[in-house]
Amino acid sequence: MPEITIDRRVVVFNEGETILEVAWREGVKIPVFCYHPKLRPEASCRMCLVEVEQGGRRWLAPACATKAAEGMRVMTDTPEVRENVRARTLEFLLANHPTECPVCDAGGECDLQSLTFAMGEAKSLYDFPKRELPFYKVGPFLRLYPNRCVNCTRCVRLYQDIFGEFDWDRWERGWEITVGPGRDKILDSEFAGNLADVCPVGAITSGDYAFSSRPWENASVPSVSPEDSLAAPVYLVVRKTGSECRGPFVTGGRRQDLHRVLRVTAADAEGYPGWISDRDRFSHEYLNNSRLEKPFARQGDQLVHLSVDSAIELMFRMVRDTWRRSPYRIAVLSGARGSNEAARLAVRFFREVFEVKSMDFRAPWHAFTPEPVEEALGYSGSSRSLDSLPGSDLILVFGEEISERHPLLALYLSEAEKTGARIVIASPWKDKYAKRWEHLSYHPLEEEALALSILSGIARARGLRIEGVAAQPHPVGEDIAKAKDPVIIFPDDAARGAQRALAYSAGLLDAGLILLRTQPNGQGFYDMGFVPADDNGTVKILKRASRGEIDLLVLWDVDPLLEWPELELVENALRNAGLVVWLGSFSDDPSLAYADLAIPVALPYESWGSRTSSDGRVLWYERAVSPPGDAVPAGVLFSRLLEMAGRSGYRNVLDVTGAISAALPAYRDAVLPPEIRKNPYPDEMPSLARFRERRIFRRARYEHKPKEIAFSSPERKEKGDFLLVAAPSLYKSSYYAFRCDIFEQYMPTGKVEVHPQDAERLGISDGQRLRLSRNGNEVLLSATVSERTQPGVMRFSPLFFDSPVNLLLGQDMTAWVEVKKEV
């Protein structure tokens, strides 16, 4: 291997490495400001200048941007470097930097502060008034302090190069230069919170963390965001539990601050970009909002509080006694928000012990039996990882609105675009990513028709005839067939026929397939067997319960009244079920009113476990905060129920994890807790602290065996004047995020989106009221005129806490409605 000499020590390096990377790996500390390992080097701060000698020449070179070369001699600690480079650079930066460390949120974790103590001088040659610019909010999430900025441009490079957004930049010149959004602008990016992570000083800070604590009082706990199925690795910043940490106390000496997450930051992990969405980052306030703390049982018209032990014992008796009458009359519904371990224990308890067949984690509009991907490929799971997308030449994202449900996917697609991938977004909605890449628009009711047309195009390009596929061949299908390494991405709530056609296409071409789960741990629950053993999926369970054919209905981490369509069916199911056992966390969930037994369960940040991402990566998370009151982790609850049933229990979560690896071949390679690799970033750069450890999460290996399946032409759908569609909203549609006040202004509460053509036709403008009606039911909503939707299509975003629109919606989350302007 080639060699380089650093401070008289000969070391080897890899081709393409910079001097900085080699030096840090060898433990040589070179300070930086503008450099960041996840961003392109700019070499503008000059803090990393070192003396380089090669071929008889000697010069100062920026270590972050200079490639190591054979025979090069590098000196990092000469008087020239120490006194005329580093000390003078720090002096220049401090000359116009406010000395307000005691009131700065970055105090104690500021690169400038740390490097000044390590390498700066006590006196300055400069004595003049410093510029003063007011701080201001650049959105509900971030505060910008221009006085503190050192013009490293990390934030600009991150925002423009990685996120592909351009409403954040450097403005003015010289003395007046600042960074920030354009004049009077508010950031329009779902990744804006990462700017606070990348800032080396306190110029950009998080609004949720302002004046909360000091870093030496805090601990960072590795966890996983529970917001969506891409499962972003995060660090939860919480109070230390040691005696050195102050904190408010409540009655009985229980520390209130031990239940609170102070902030969330991105963590470095294999297969992940190192950045998180604002929903992942700022959604933690719900941990302390409207929590159910005590179990209760209904006795007549009275609610009686129980101890946890009594409540678990009562639940066991309910299940056992109902099973003795008929196991077929027990049903379990979940939102797939728990861990793999809890799901596995639940399956053992309900199915292996009490023969319960009716178990499902899928919402009604995609509770297909069998699962379409399983029908086409033998197993419902992804064959490709998201971090491998940069190797593809054509990527089709079908039926997914990236910005509103899986925003992290956009970062993977952006990296793939940089390597030459063609990206096609097939979606009814014209969001910003549909505008950025090639957009293939279709009517919401024509999803299956378009997928069959794409399959027909593939068949024509390959000279194949597929029985039952008579659709006009689509050019995109032909392009997919000709691509060297195509990848097809679609969500599990796409139309059943569309999923079958796309999965079959992937199997036919041996193309990559990524199945985006709509439930946060949907893939994990599927892998653990939390699916119906017969054809009694979610919809049939609700219909049977509404007819009084379910004697015991268990709801676990799901609220059908809040999340699901066909409100009348859901209400009848809850009202007519013999007994309802509610396992959840929030006291304001509407379904709790129907519970005969309620047991509070801990949220993901309050427990240990693993979850499986949409692309099959198995991630481990640790408990960061204590659950309130008597809330118990779901895994502990089901373990105790198994013990009551005479089955072997488990000593801890890792025992269950080991049992999963032993029982499921796909999980044999998933090593938990994960392997950790150390990155050699110096302690003097606190802004790089979260990158010093890289977690290695292995993927589950799913075996796909393509099958021959029959196709037919799509059924013709009824037509009406206006189609109402329930489509996701980034914050409002999240079971956790909608409870956080910080997102309030970004949630379209009580609103319906209307295309400009329809607005003109109805004679309305923004904010005017519309009356939507169907089958004798009607709701009032405020109109938002938007080009994101289509003519004749109105869009409402669940959850349904703000309006009972689910009275109008059918099982597929659509409905033809009559619309009138409210006078």
Buried (B, 14 or more C-beta within 10 A) or exposed (E): EEEBBBBEEEBEBEEEBBBBBBBBBBEBBBBBBBBBBBBEBBBBBBBBBBBBBBEEEEEBBBBBBBEBBEEBBBBBBBEEBEEEBBBBBBBBBBEBBBEEBEEBBBBBBBBBBBBBEBBBBEEEEEEEEEEEBEEEEBBBBBBBBBBBBBBBBBBBBBBBEBBBBEBBBBBEEEEEEBBBBEEEEBBEBBBBBBBBBBBBBBBBBBBBBEEBBEBEBBBBBBBBBBBBBBBBBBBBBBBBEEEEBEBEEEEEEEBBBBBBBBBBBBBBBBBBBBBBBBBBBBBBBBBBEEBBEBBBBBEEEEEEEBEBEEBBBBBBEBBBEBBEEEBBBBBBBBBBBBBBBBBBBBBBBBBEBBEBBBBBBBBBBBBBBBBBBBBBBBBBBBBBBBBBBBBBBBBBBBBBBBBBBBBBBBBBBBBBBEEEBBBBBBBBBBBBBBEBBEBBEBBBBBBBBBBBBBBBBBBBBBEEEBEEBEBEBBEBBBBBBEBEBBBBBBBBBBBBBBBBBBBBBBBBBEBBBBBBBBBBBBBBBBBBBBBBEEEBBBBBBBBBBBEBBBBBBBBBBBBBBBBBBBBEBBBBBBEBBBBBBBBBBBBEBBBBEBBBBBBBBBBBBBBBBBBBBBBBBBBBBBBBBBBBBBBBBBBBBBBBBBBBBEBEBBEEBBBBBEBBBEEBEBBBEBBBBBEEEEEEBBEBBBBBBBBBBBBEBBBBBBEBEBEEBEBEEBEEBEEBEBBBBBBBBBBBBBBBBBBBEBBEEBBBBBBBBBBEEBBEBBEBEEEBBBBBBBEEBBBEBBBBBBEBBBEBBBBBBBBBBBBBBBBBBBBBBBBBBEBEEEE
